[in-house]
Amino acid sequence: EIISLSAPQVNPSEPYEVVFIFPIHNALDMGRTAYDATRSSWTVSHQLRTAENTLAVGIADGLSKGVFSIKDWKQLGGVGQWEFDGKPLQNHSLDGKSWLAVIRTAMGYWQRGNYLVVELDGNGKYRFIRGSADKSIWHPL
């Protein structure tokens, strides 16, 4: 908890159009790696699965535990369940950062185990693509 509170707030200097934010604390507690915990098993719409230049961030205790580029999605055995194939991005500007400001804005959604999708403008603001009813509001980081 202390590490999470002392981590710098996520606030990239470059824009990112589609960033998945996945809750992975339970999977990490079961011994899965950050990549395996982040990549699987999610209900993801066709629109989001086909978006280009997407990133996935695994979050535990409000802190990013890994950032991954998403190459493609494949369907799992369960109906509507998907996992991505991707690549870990070492020393990425979104890694090791506190995402609490973003998560708090959609806390009810997040607490139910849902993932969020945001756009970051590179100038200290973000908006929800998934996780809020109003997708037009730009929130300060």
Secondary structure, 3 states (H helix, E strand, C coil): CHHHHHCCECCCCCCEEEEEEEECHHHHHCCCCHHHHHHEEECCCHHHHCCCCEEEEEEECCEEEEEEEEEEEEECCCCCCEEEEEEECCCCCCCCCECHHHHHHCHHHHHCCCCEEEEECCCCEEEEEECCCCCCCCEEC
